[in-house]
């Protein structure tokens, strides 16, 4: 899995880069927000690699929050890389977090490829999307990661939210606390 790429930009479109790395040129899909931040021929991007039977694609981002936003959107049923990249192109991670917390369906429907049903589903699924730049980011991102870990074990989001309400600590500690509380329910 390729998690970052650093090299020379040899071709640039608003949502696509060709990056030369050690004699190989890689095609990387990027958001318009990331594209606007690239102002030199040298670039370093955080990447998500998607391998499917019909494609092997790299998606690159200038900052980790935008990459995390893209990766989180991909976990939602019915949201693919094109729609997730369109969301990243339309909103910064901070703006997106505000839209999610305000449950603003009308703003989310402005993204090409997202209708009312998809917008509602995204807002429900991402009710606790938090940007790392927030003041309480270490605890918030820890709670988010612990929530995702507990969800992958089959627990319901509402039950997890109740179990982790007001808890502090590392991701591992939060998962342990969550498991103990969830087993009692």
N, C-alpha and C positions, 0 to 999 in steps of 0.2 A: 504494500500500500504506500502510495506517495503522499506524504503529509505536508510537504513544502517544496517549492521549486524556486531556484535562484539562477538568473542568467541574463542574457542580453535579448531585448525585444527586437526581433527582425521584421515583424509584421504586426500591425495593430488596426483593429476595427473597434467600434464602440463596445461590442460584447465578446470580442475574441482576440487572443494574442497568440503569436507564434514566438516561443522563447527558445533560444539556442543555449543548450547546456552540454558542455563537453562533446561537441561535435554532433549532437542529436537535437533536432528541433521538435519541440512539444507544442501541441495545440491545446490552449487553455481557454475555457469559457469563463468570462468574468462579468460581473454586474456593471452597470453604468456608473454606479457610485465608486467602485474600485478603479474603473477605467479613468475616471476624472482625476484620481489621485496619482496616477502614473505620469510623471513628468520627465523621466530620463530614460536612457536606453537600457540601464541596468534595473532589474526589478527582483523583488523577493515577494512571493505570494504563499499564503497558507492554502493548502489544497484539500479537496475531497475528490477521491477517485471513485467513479462508479463503473463497475464492470458487470455487464449483462451479456446474454448470449449474442446479442446483435450490436453491442457497442462497448467501447472502453474509453471513457471520457474523463477529462480532468476539469474541475471547477476551481478557480482561484479567487482569493480574497486578500485585500491589503491588510485588514485587521481581523483579529481573532473573534471579535463579537459578531461580525458579519458572517464569518464561517460558521459559528455556532448557530446563528439564526437560520442559515441555509440547512445545516444538518438537522436542526430541530423540525423545520418545515417538512423535510423529506420523510420524517417518521409518521406523518399524518397520512392516513389512507386517502388515496386519490390525489395527492400532491406529488408531482414528479419534479425532476430537476429543472425543467423549463419554467414551470410556475414558481418554484422556489427562487429561481434566479430572477424572475420578473418581480417578485416581492422585494428581493434585495436591491434591485435596480430602482424600484419606486420609493422605498423607505430606508432611512438609516436605521440601525439597530435600536437607537434611542427612541426614534419616532415610532417604530414598530411596537416597542414595549409599551409606549403610551397608548397606542391604538388598541392593543390587546387588553391592557388594564381598564380602558374606558369602554371596552366591548363595542367599538365603533364599526359596525358592519358597513356603513356607507363609504367610509374611507378605504376599507379593504376591498370593496367591490371596484375601486378605481384601477386595480391591478389587472392588466390584460390576462384573461384566462380564468378569472375568479368571478363566479356568479354569487347570488345570494346564499344558496345552500352551502357552497364551498367556504364562503366567508364565515358563515355561522359555525360550521364545523371547525375551522381553523381557530376561531376565537374560543370555542369550548375546549378544544384539545390543548391550547396554549395558555390557559388561564393564568399560569404562574411563570410565564416567560419573563426573565430578568436579564438586564444587560450588566455585564461585569463591571462597568464603570460606576455603578451605583455605590453609595457610601457603605452600605451593608452587603457588599457584593460577595465577600468570602462566605458569609453565612447563607445568603440567598442562593448562590450558585451551589453550595453544598446541599441545601434543602432540595433544590431542583434535581441535582444528580442522584441524591438518595431517593427521591420520589420516582425518578425514572428506573432506578435499580429495583425498587419494590414493585413497580408496575410490571417489570419484566418477569418477576416471580409470580405474577398472577393476581396481585392485590388490586382492589378498586381504588381509583383516584380519590374519591370522597373519603374513604376509610383512611387512606394514607395521609391525606391533608389533616384529618382529625388527630391521627397518631403523632404527627410531627409538629403540630401547632405549638409554637413557643419554644421549641427545642433548639439548642445551639450545639456546635461541635463540628468535627470533621465529617466527611461523607461516611466513613466507616462507622463512626460512633452513632450517627443519625440512622444508618441502616440497622444497626444492632438495636437501638431504642425502638425504632419503628417495628421491627420484627417482634420484639417482646410485647409491645402494645397491641399489635395486630393479631397475635396468637390468642390474646385474651378475648377479643371481640367475637 
